[in-house]
Amino acid sequence: MNGKLFILFEFGIPHYRGFLLEKLNASFQEIVAYHADDKFSGTFENHSSKCKCFGSGENKLCIFNVFSLLSASAIVTTLNLRRPHTWVPMLLLPWKKWIIWGSGVGENSSLIVRFLRRILLFISDGFVVYTENGRKKLIEFGYSDEKITVAYNTLKIENSCLTSGEKYFLYVGRVQKRKELDACFHAIKKLQKKLLVVGGDYNDEISRLKVLADEEGCSDLVEFRSPIYDDAALKDVFSNAIAYVSPGHVGLGVVHAFGYGVPVVTFMERNHAPEFEYCNKHNSYLVLSDNISDALYECLNKPVEHFKRRESAYCFYKENLSVKNVYNAFFCQFERLGISTDKTDVQDIP
């Protein structure tokens, strides 16, 4: 009989982790996912358990029965030092098999934080990191290369394909001020090309953007649509896109864009999510200045170079962002630690 797997989520359960949770659920006797029920509202059938939480925001204190972890064959934690429920159990039960899942060592240079991080890394038995750069930083920090596997942060896109849309520039995701979508307004007015924004409002940002578009004189070129979750509808939206624009911040939108061969246009010098590392000069338009007009102009007026970026974006998705790679990263950890699973060969996964 296969063992029991626990997963400690720093926030709620992200909906885009569903494909991995389903795979793990089919491979273990039982899975229990403890979460804080904030930021993300995904669910995992009857196998998730909300922590008892106090306070709010980044420093929310979450509590669960730590001794339930005694029955675990392995414990995966999305380590966040601001969320003690993701690391205090490591100190209490250091002999259990701990696998950290996250972006890497972080940038905080505080002596206390670095000391605590070293202790937790010493306790851990493995690390599933989001990017190759995260892997490199872990090794520089002194973590064993043999204990690291890379699982690029990704989405399961059943209908991914190379597209060649020419109708509009596109943004899909939460409509937030940090995305700096208004940086495109002057350019789309000059180029007379539409910007389609698909996503939910955040802090009344859509109203602010409508005012700015009106002031710029391009309100007829900016269209807002409600969030889309259906795969077929998303494919239709991306299939008609020239490029995916998120000037001020990029995250998982990069994965969706690359899944349909749509290059990304963004500023380089911003506080991006780890997915920014997927972007390079071959598959994206990385803007050094705060003027995005030249990049959008190139999208429209250099078709040969633009299509090469499309091909490179789609190729990156196929080679690096496949769900098979994510499965491999986790099951390599389990196998290395001698944990029995009912693993389907990833080569058989469509």
C-alpha positions as a printed Julia matrix, in Angstrom:
350×3 Matrix{Float64}:
   0.0    0.0     0.0
   1.4    3.41   -0.97
   1.99   6.05    1.64
   0.42   9.27    2.73
   1.48  12.63    1.31
   0.94  15.98    3.02
   1.22  19.34    1.25
   1.5   22.63    3.15
   0.35  25.59    1.04
   1.43  29.05    2.16
  -1.83  30.59    0.92
  -4.91  28.93   -0.53
  -4.75  26.19   -3.16
  -3.99  27.71   -6.6
  -6.44  26.41   -9.2
  -3.58  25.94  -11.66
  -2.04  23.28   -9.37
  -5.01  21.01  -10.03
  -3.3   18.85  -12.66
  -0.43  18.05  -10.29
  -2.67  17.36   -7.31
  -4.77  14.98   -9.39
  -1.66  13.11  -10.48
  -0.31  12.89   -6.92
  -3.71  11.8    -5.65
  -3.66   8.88   -8.06
  -0.17   7.91   -6.92
  -0.54   7.9    -3.13
  -2.86   6.12   -0.75
  -3.96   9.5     0.59
  -3.14  13.18    0.21
  -3.91  15.93    2.69
  -3.35  19.56    1.7
  -3.27  22.13    4.51
  -3.84  25.71    3.34
  -4.57  29.23    4.6
  -7.56  29.81    2.28
  -6.41  33.21    1.04
  -5.13  34.7    -2.23
  -6.18  31.56   -4.13
  -9.56  29.86   -4.03
  -8.85  26.54   -5.72
 -10.14  23.3    -4.21
  -8.88  19.74   -4.08
 -11.93  17.49   -3.67
 -12.22  16.34   -0.06
  -8.51  16.15    0.61
  -7.88  19.75    1.6
  -8.04  21.07    5.13
  -8.18  24.75    5.98
  -5.9   25.88    8.78
  -7.3   27.83   11.71
  -6.09  31.34   10.94
  -5.62  34.51   12.98
  -5.01  38.01   11.6
  -4.78  38.93    7.95
  -2.39  39.89    5.2
   1.15  38.62    4.71
   1.67  37.88    8.39
  -1.47  35.79    8.94
  -0.89  33.12   11.59
  -2.22  29.7    10.61
  -2.48  26.64   12.84
  -3.18  22.97   12.17
  -2.57  19.69   13.99
   1.15  19.25   13.4
   1.08  15.73   14.87
  -1.09  14.58   11.99
   2.12  14.78    9.95
   3.54  11.85   11.9
   1.72   9.49    9.53
   3.26  11.08    6.44
   5.49   9.22    4.02
   6.57  12.63    2.75
   5.68  16.28    3.3
   5.85  18.94    0.58
   5.9   22.53    1.79
   5.67  25.78   -0.18
   8.1   27.38    2.25
   7.34  31.01    3.16
   9.08  32.43    6.23
   6.17  34.85    6.74
   3.85  31.87    7.11
   5.09  29.8    10.1
   2.77  26.89    9.33
   5.0   26.13    6.31
   8.23  25.79    8.3
   7.68  25.45   12.08
   6.61  21.8    11.57
  10.02  21.2     9.95
  11.68  22.23   13.22
   9.3   20.09   15.27
   9.54  16.98   13.06
  12.98  17.19   11.43
  13.24  13.39   10.93
  10.32  13.3     8.48
  10.98  13.43    4.73
  10.6   17.1     3.77
  10.51  18.43    0.21
  10.5   22.2    -0.28
   8.64  23.55   -3.32
   9.24  27.14   -4.36
  11.3   29.77   -6.13
  14.54  29.27   -4.22
  16.47  30.99   -1.46
  14.98  34.5    -1.76
  16.74  37.84   -1.63
  16.49  38.79    2.06
  20.02  39.44    3.38
  19.05  39.61    7.07
  21.46  37.54    9.15
  18.62  35.97   11.14
  16.63  35.09    8.01
  19.67  33.58    6.32
  20.46  31.54    9.44
  16.89  30.2     9.67
  16.88  29.45    5.97
  20.1   27.44    6.31
  18.59  25.39    9.12
  15.46  24.63    7.09
  17.48  23.72    4.02
  19.63  21.43    6.15
  16.51  19.68    7.48
  14.96  19.31    4.04
  15.52  16.18    1.97
  14.84  17.76   -1.42
  13.9   20.96   -3.23
  11.6   21.32   -6.23
  12.48  24.75   -7.58
  10.63  26.82  -10.2
  13.52  27.79  -12.5
  17.08  26.96  -13.51
  18.17  30.29  -12.06
  16.55  29.31   -8.76
  18.49  26.04   -8.91
  21.73  27.92   -9.52
  21.14  30.21   -6.52
  20.4   27.24   -4.28
  23.71  25.64   -5.24
  25.52  28.95   -4.62
  23.87  29.02   -1.2
  25.43  25.63   -0.48
  22.52  23.29   -1.19
  23.34  19.91   -2.73
  22.77  19.74   -6.48
  21.67  16.11   -6.15
  18.7   17.13   -4.0
  17.32  19.68   -6.52
  14.83  19.13   -9.33
  13.36  21.85  -11.53
   9.6   22.11  -12.13
   8.88  25.22  -14.12
   5.78  27.01  -12.86
   3.27  26.11  -15.54
  -0.34  25.52  -16.55
  -1.95  22.52  -18.17
  -3.03  23.74  -21.6
  -4.81  20.91  -23.37
  -5.17  22.74  -26.69
  -1.78  24.44  -27.01
  -0.64  25.16  -30.56
   1.33  27.64  -32.64
  -0.86  30.55  -33.71
  -0.41  33.58  -35.97
  -2.97  36.18  -34.89
  -2.93  39.76  -36.15
  -6.09  41.35  -34.71
  -4.95  42.94  -31.43
  -2.44  43.17  -28.62
  -3.62  41.12  -25.67
  -3.49  41.05  -21.9
  -5.08  38.21  -19.91
  -5.04  38.12  -16.12
  -5.92  40.2   -13.09
  -6.18  43.85  -14.08
  -3.78  45.49  -11.63
  -1.97  48.81  -11.58
   1.42  47.08  -11.39
   0.81  45.64  -14.87
   1.18  49.2   -16.27
  -1.19  48.55  -19.14
  -1.58  52.3   -19.66
   2.03  52.3   -20.92
   0.61  50.87  -24.17
  -1.97  53.6   -24.78
   0.21  56.1   -26.64
   1.6   53.33  -28.86
  -1.72  51.76  -29.82
  -3.1   55.2   -30.66
  -0.12  55.86  -32.92
  -0.3   52.39  -34.5
  -4.11  52.32  -34.56
  -4.16  48.79  -33.23
  -6.53  47.45  -30.61
  -5.6   46.36  -27.06
  -7.84  43.63  -25.65
  -7.79  43.31  -21.85
  -9.33  40.11  -20.45
  -9.54  39.72  -16.7
 -11.08  40.63  -13.38
 -10.86  44.1   -11.88
  -8.48  44.73   -8.98
  -8.82  47.85   -6.8
 -10.97  49.53   -9.46
  -8.07  49.53  -11.93
 -10.34  49.13  -14.97
 -12.08  52.41  -14.18
  -8.71  54.13  -13.87
  -7.56  52.7   -17.2
 -10.76  53.82  -18.94
 -10.19  57.37  -17.74
  -6.56  57.31  -18.94
  -7.55  55.84  -22.3
 -10.11  58.58  -22.75
  -7.53  61.23  -21.88
  -5.07  59.7   -24.36
  -7.77  59.65  -27.03
  -7.65  55.89  -27.58
 -10.7   54.67  -25.67
 -12.1   53.19  -28.91
  -8.98  51.01  -29.18
  -9.1   49.54  -25.66
 -11.62  46.77  -24.98
 -12.26  45.15  -21.61
 -13.75  41.68  -21.21
 -14.61  39.6   -18.17
 -12.32  36.73  -17.11
 -12.31  33.65  -19.35
 -11.71  30.18  -17.92
 -12.88  27.93  -20.74
  -9.93  26.44  -22.67
 -11.6   26.74  -26.06
 -12.5   30.39  -25.47
  -8.98  31.16  -24.24
  -7.49  29.56  -27.32
  -9.7   31.72  -29.51
  -8.56  34.88  -27.69
  -4.86  34.01  -27.9
  -5.12  32.75  -31.5
  -5.99  36.26  -32.67
  -3.31  38.04  -30.62
  -0.25  39.74  -32.08
   1.56  39.72  -28.75
   0.86  39.4   -25.03
   1.51  42.76  -23.34
   2.1   43.16  -19.62
   4.59  46.02  -19.41
   5.0   46.33  -15.65
   4.77  42.78  -14.33
   4.51  39.3   -15.79
   3.59  36.03  -14.14
   1.73  32.93  -15.31
   0.39  34.87  -18.29
   3.75  34.09  -19.9
   2.9   30.38  -19.81
  -0.48  30.89  -21.44
   1.02  33.12  -24.12
   3.83  30.71  -24.94
   1.36  27.83  -25.01
  -0.14  29.45  -28.1
   3.09  30.81  -29.55
   2.38  34.41  -28.58
   5.48  36.53  -27.76
   5.52  38.6   -24.56
   6.15  42.35  -24.43
   7.33  43.66  -21.06
   9.74  46.02  -19.32
  12.91  44.34  -18.09
  13.53  46.36  -14.96
  10.47  45.46  -12.92
   9.69  43.2    -9.98
   8.48  40.26  -12.03
   7.32  36.82  -10.95
   9.64  33.82  -11.59
   7.96  33.22  -14.97
   9.81  36.27  -16.31
  12.87  34.03  -16.54
  11.17  32.15  -19.38
  11.35  35.28  -21.52
  14.4   36.04  -23.65
  15.33  37.99  -26.77
  14.31  35.07  -28.96
  10.74  34.6   -27.71
   9.82  38.01  -26.28
  10.3   41.76  -26.56
  12.2   42.87  -23.47
  12.12  46.65  -23.19
  14.98  48.38  -21.38
  13.49  51.87  -21.34
   9.99  52.94  -20.22
   8.94  53.41  -23.85
   7.15  50.37  -25.21
   6.21  51.9   -28.57
   9.21  50.56  -30.48
   8.51  46.98  -29.39
   4.86  47.15  -30.48
   5.96  48.72  -33.77
   8.34  45.8   -34.38
   5.55  43.31  -33.74
   3.58  44.81  -36.6
   6.26  45.82  -39.05
   8.89  43.08  -38.86
   6.79  39.99  -39.64
   9.66  37.58  -40.29
  11.39  38.35  -36.99
   8.05  38.36  -35.2
   7.12  34.89  -36.44
  10.52  33.58  -35.34
   9.68  34.82  -31.85
   6.34  33.02  -32.08
   8.07  29.76  -32.96
  10.62  30.23  -30.18
   7.89  30.96  -27.61
   5.94  27.83  -28.55
   9.1   25.74  -28.62
   9.98  26.91  -25.1
   6.53  25.85  -23.91
   6.78  22.41  -25.49
  10.31  21.75  -24.22
  10.16  23.26  -20.73
   6.58  23.92  -19.61
   4.98  20.55  -20.29
   3.18  18.96  -17.33
   5.43  15.94  -17.88
   8.38  17.98  -16.64
   6.5   18.9   -13.47
   5.53  15.29  -12.82
   9.13  14.2   -13.37
  10.49  16.77  -10.91
   8.29  15.45   -8.09
   8.51  11.75   -8.81
  12.3   11.94   -9.07
  12.27  13.31   -5.52
   9.99  10.52   -4.28
  12.06   7.82   -5.95
  15.32   9.24   -4.6
  13.85   9.17   -1.08
  12.61   5.6    -1.49
   8.92   6.54   -1.37
   6.66   4.09   -3.17
   4.1    5.56   -5.61
   1.78   4.27   -8.32
   3.52   6.36  -10.94
   2.31   6.19  -14.51
   5.25   6.53  -16.87
   5.29  10.21  -17.82
   5.98   9.2   -21.42
   2.43   7.83  -21.5
   0.91  11.12  -20.39
  -0.65  13.03  -23.32
